[in-house]
Amino acid sequence: MNKTKCIILAVCRSREKGQPKQDDGEGVLKENFGLLGDAHAGTEKEISLIDQEAVDHYCKQHDLDAPPGSFAENLRVQGISLLDLPIGTILTVGEGQIQLVARGKDPALSHTYSYRGHSLLPTKGVFARVLKGGKAKKGYTILVAE
């Protein structure tokens, strides 16, 4: 896996909390807000991300097929282990920038969407805030800022 860049596989959002996210293929990241049109925008954890490699590993172990958005992620990426990046890491997404603020979340303290009884964001997801707005689109490269 490359440690400096990855590719966006999906841009997902849901209109209501507690609902699965749908892959729209693209979206707009708004500074200090999140992904426009997503029910979780405007919260402390503005954007959620998960890497396809973690999803593939988990799904293989549990004989599960999980299309983008299944685990309530906004961005599904490929080519980097997001959990290996330190909190505070800045990622360039097109013309925008996001900063990692948390790894996973405590399912006992907050609602966690479950896909067919499986929840992956609490253990394999990362959360970010939007430092600089811009478009996010399937196929875009995300770069780890130096």
KAJO-V837370 format. One record per pair of residues at least 24 apart in sequence whose C-alpha atoms are under 10 Angstrom apart, sorted by sequence separation. I is the first residue (numbers start at 1). GAP is how many residues later the second one is. D is the distance in Angstrom with one decimal. If there is no record, write none. Layout:
i->(I:I)
gap->(GAP:GAP)
d->(D:D)
//
This chain:
i->(11:13:14:15:16:48:49:50:51:52:53:54:102:103:12:13:14:15:48:49:50:51:52:53:101:102:103:12:13:14:47:48:49:50:51:52:53:54:100:101:102:13:47:48:49:50:51:52:53:54:100:101:102:13:46:47:48:49:50:51:52:53:54:99:100:101:51:52:53:54:98:99:100:50:51:52:98:99:100:50:51:97:98:99:40:50:51:97:98:99:49:50:97:98:99:13:40:96:97:98:96:97:98:12:38:96:97:98:12:91:93:95:96:97:11:90:95:96:35:87:89:90:91:92:93:94:95:96:34:35:72:73:83:87:88:90:91:92:93:94:95:96:8:71:72:83:85:87:88:90:93:94:95:9:71:72:82:83:92:93:94:8:9:25:70:71:72:81:82:83:93:94:7:8:23:24:70:71:82:93:98:6:22:23:24:70:71:82:97:99:22:23:69:70:94:96:97:98:99:21:22:23:27:71:72:73:93:94:97:98:20:21:22:27:70:71:72:73:93:94:97:20:21:26:66:70:71:72:76:92:93:94:19:20:21:22:23:24:25:66:70:71:92:93:19:20:21:22:23:47:49:64:65:71:91:92:93:1:20:21:22:23:46:47:48:64:66:73:91:92:19:20:21:23:47:71:72:73:74:90:91:92:18:47:48:49:50:64:71:73:90:91:14:17:45:46:48:49:89:90:91:12:13:45:48:62:89:90:10:11:12:44:45:89:10:11:12:14:44:9:10:13:14:59:85:12:13:14:45:58:12:13:75:77:78:11:12:13:58:75:76:77:79:80:10:11:12:75:77:78:79:10:11:12:29:34:77:78:80:10:11:31:55:77:9:10:11:29:30:31:32:54:55:58:8:9:10:29:30:31:7:8:9:10:28:29:7:8:9:29:54:55:7:8:50:54:55:6:7:8:50:54:5:6:7:49:5:6:7:48:50:51:5:6:50:51:4:5:6:49:50:51:2:3:4:6:49:50:1:2:3:48:49:50:1:2:3:48:49:1:2:3:47:48:49:1:47:48:3:4:45:46:47:48:3:45:46:47:44:45:46:47:44:45:46:6:8:44:45:5:7:43:4:5:6:42:41:21:18:20:17:18:19:20:34:35:17:18:19:20:34:35:17:18:19:33:34:32:33:34:31:32:33:35:30:31:32:34:35:29:30:31:32:33:35:29:30:31:32:35:29:30:31:29:30:31:29:30:28:29:30:28:29:27:28:29:27:28:26:27:28:26:27:25:26:27:25:26:24:25:26:24:25:26:23:11:10:11:10:11:8:9:10:11:8:9:10:7:8:9:10:7:8:9:7:8:9:6:7:8:6:7:8:6:7:5:6:7:5:6:4:5:6:4:5:3:4:5:3:4:4)
gap->(24:24:24:24:24:24:24:24:24:24:24:24:24:24:25:25:25:25:25:25:25:25:25:25:25:25:25:26:26:26:26:26:26:26:26:26:26:26:26:26:26:27:27:27:27:27:27:27:27:27:27:27:27:28:28:28:28:28:28:28:28:28:28:28:28:28:29:29:29:29:29:29:29:30:30:30:30:30:30:31:31:31:31:31:32:32:32:32:32:32:33:33:33:33:33:34:34:34:34:34:35:35:35:36:36:36:36:36:37:37:37:37:37:37:38:38:38:38:39:39:39:39:39:39:39:39:39:39:40:40:40:40:40:40:40:40:40:40:40:40:40:40:41:41:41:41:41:41:41:41:41:41:41:42:42:42:42:42:42:42:42:43:43:43:43:43:43:43:43:43:43:43:44:44:44:44:44:44:44:44:44:45:45:45:45:45:45:45:45:45:46:46:46:46:46:46:46:46:46:47:47:47:47:47:47:47:47:47:47:47:48:48:48:48:48:48:48:48:48:48:48:49:49:49:49:49:49:49:49:49:49:49:50:50:50:50:50:50:50:50:50:50:50:50:51:51:51:51:51:51:51:51:51:51:51:51:51:52:52:52:52:52:52:52:52:52:52:52:52:52:53:53:53:53:53:53:53:53:53:53:53:53:54:54:54:54:54:54:54:54:54:54:55:55:55:55:55:55:55:55:55:56:56:56:56:56:56:56:57:57:57:57:57:57:58:58:58:58:58:59:59:59:59:59:59:60:60:60:60:60:61:61:61:61:61:62:62:62:62:62:62:62:62:62:63:63:63:63:63:63:63:64:64:64:64:64:64:64:64:65:65:65:65:65:66:66:66:66:66:66:66:66:66:66:67:67:67:67:67:67:68:68:68:68:68:68:69:69:69:69:69:69:70:70:70:70:70:71:71:71:71:71:72:72:72:72:73:73:73:73:73:73:74:74:74:74:75:75:75:75:75:75:76:76:76:76:76:76:77:77:77:77:77:77:78:78:78:78:78:79:79:79:79:79:79:80:80:80:81:81:81:81:81:81:82:82:82:82:83:83:83:83:84:84:84:85:85:85:85:86:86:86:87:87:87:87:88:92:93:93:94:94:94:94:94:94:95:95:95:95:95:95:96:96:96:96:96:97:97:97:98:98:98:98:99:99:99:99:99:100:100:100:100:100:100:101:101:101:101:101:102:102:102:103:103:103:104:104:105:105:105:106:106:107:107:107:108:108:109:109:109:110:110:111:111:111:112:112:113:113:113:114:114:114:115:125:126:126:127:127:128:128:128:128:129:129:129:130:130:130:130:131:131:131:132:132:132:133:133:133:134:134:134:135:135:136:136:136:137:137:138:138:138:139:139:140:140:140:141:141:142)
d->(9.0:6.8:5.2:5.0:8.2:7.8:5.4:8.3:8.4:6.4:8.6:9.4:5.7:6.3:9.8:4.8:5.8:8.6:5.0:5.9:6.6:5.6:5.8:6.7:7.7:5.1:9.2:8.2:7.4:8.2:7.9:5.1:4.8:5.2:4.8:5.2:7.6:9.7:7.0:5.7:6.9:8.6:6.1:6.4:5.8:6.4:5.5:7.9:8.0:7.7:5.8:5.0:9.6:9.5:9.4:7.7:8.7:7.3:8.7:7.6:8.8:7.4:9.0:8.3:4.2:6.7:6.9:8.9:9.7:9.4:9.5:5.1:6.7:9.7:6.4:9.9:6.0:5.4:9.1:8.7:6.4:9.8:5.5:6.5:9.9:7.0:8.9:8.7:4.4:6.7:8.0:8.9:6.1:5.2:9.6:10.0:9.5:7.8:5.3:6.9:7.4:4.9:8.4:9.6:8.3:4.8:6.7:10.0:9.9:9.3:9.9:7.9:4.8:7.8:9.6:9.0:7.4:4.4:7.6:9.1:9.3:9.6:9.7:9.7:9.3:9.4:5.4:7.0:9.4:9.6:8.4:9.9:9.2:9.3:8.9:9.6:9.6:9.0:9.0:6.7:7.0:8.2:9.9:8.9:6.4:6.9:9.4:9.0:9.9:8.7:7.5:6.4:8.8:9.1:6.8:8.4:8.2:7.4:9.8:7.6:6.5:9.2:8.2:10.0:8.7:6.9:8.5:9.4:7.6:7.0:6.4:8.3:9.6:9.7:8.7:9.8:8.2:6.2:6.8:8.9:9.9:9.1:9.2:6.2:9.7:5.9:9.8:9.8:9.2:9.9:7.3:6.2:9.5:9.0:6.7:9.8:9.4:9.9:9.8:7.9:5.5:9.5:9.6:7.9:8.7:9.3:7.3:7.2:9.8:10.0:9.7:4.5:8.1:10.0:9.3:6.1:8.7:7.3:6.8:7.1:9.1:6.3:6.6:9.6:8.1:8.9:5.9:7.4:9.7:8.4:4.9:8.8:9.9:6.0:7.9:8.8:9.7:10.0:9.7:9.3:9.2:6.3:5.5:6.9:9.6:7.4:5.5:9.5:8.5:8.5:9.6:9.9:9.9:9.6:6.3:5.1:9.2:9.3:5.9:7.2:8.9:9.0:9.5:9.5:9.4:8.9:9.8:7.7:5.5:6.4:8.0:9.0:7.5:9.4:9.1:10.0:9.6:9.1:9.6:8.5:4.6:6.6:8.7:9.7:9.5:9.7:9.7:9.3:9.0:9.3:6.2:5.6:8.8:9.5:9.2:9.4:9.6:9.7:7.3:5.4:9.3:7.1:7.4:7.3:9.1:9.2:7.3:8.4:9.5:8.1:5.5:8.9:7.8:9.0:6.2:8.1:9.3:8.2:9.9:8.0:7.9:7.9:9.7:9.6:9.0:7.9:7.8:8.9:9.9:9.7:6.6:5.8:8.7:9.0:10.0:8.4:4.5:8.9:8.3:9.3:9.1:9.3:9.9:9.7:9.2:5.6:6.2:9.0:9.6:9.6:9.8:7.8:4.9:8.1:9.1:9.3:9.2:9.7:9.8:5.7:6.8:8.6:7.9:8.6:7.4:5.2:9.2:10.0:8.8:8.7:9.6:8.9:9.9:9.4:6.7:5.4:7.1:7.4:9.9:8.7:9.9:6.1:5.2:9.8:9.4:8.8:8.6:4.5:6.7:8.9:9.9:8.2:5.4:6.6:8.6:6.7:9.8:6.4:5.3:9.2:7.2:8.9:9.8:5.5:6.6:8.2:9.0:4.6:8.6:8.0:10.0:8.1:7.0:5.6:6.6:7.7:9.1:6.7:9.1:9.0:4.7:9.2:9.5:8.0:7.6:9.6:5.7:6.5:8.8:5.8:5.8:6.8:5.3:8.9:5.3:5.6:7.6:5.8:6.2:5.4:8.4:9.1:8.4:4.5:7.9:7.3:5.5:6.4:8.6:9.8:9.0:7.0:5.1:9.0:8.5:5.5:6.0:6.1:9.1:5.9:5.1:7.5:8.7:6.2:7.0:10.0:9.0:7.5:9.5:8.7:9.6:9.2:9.2:9.2:10.0:9.5:9.7:9.8:7.7:7.4:9.1:7.7:7.2:8.6:8.6:9.9:9.8:5.8:9.2:7.8:6.8:8.7:8.7:8.7:9.7:7.4:6.0:6.5:6.7:9.5:7.9:5.3:9.2:9.3:9.4:4.8:6.4:8.6:9.7:9.5:6.5:5.4:8.0:9.0:9.4:6.8:8.4:5.0:8.4:8.9:9.3:7.1:4.7:7.9:4.4:8.3:4.9:6.8:7.2:5.3:8.8:5.7:6.0:8.6:4.5:6.7:5.9:5.9:7.3:5.3:8.5:5.5:6.4:8.4:4.0:9.3:5.8:6.1:8.9:5.2:9.5:8.9:8.9:9.6:9.4:7.1:9.2:6.5:7.4:6.5:8.0:8.3:5.2:10.0:6.8:5.1:8.1:9.6:5.0:6.2:9.7:7.8:5.2:8.3:5.8:5.5:9.7:9.5:5.7:6.3:8.5:4.5:7.1:5.7:5.9:6.7:5.2:8.9:5.4:6.7:8.4:4.4:8.6:5.8:5.9:9.1:4.9:9.2:7.8:7.9:8.6)
//
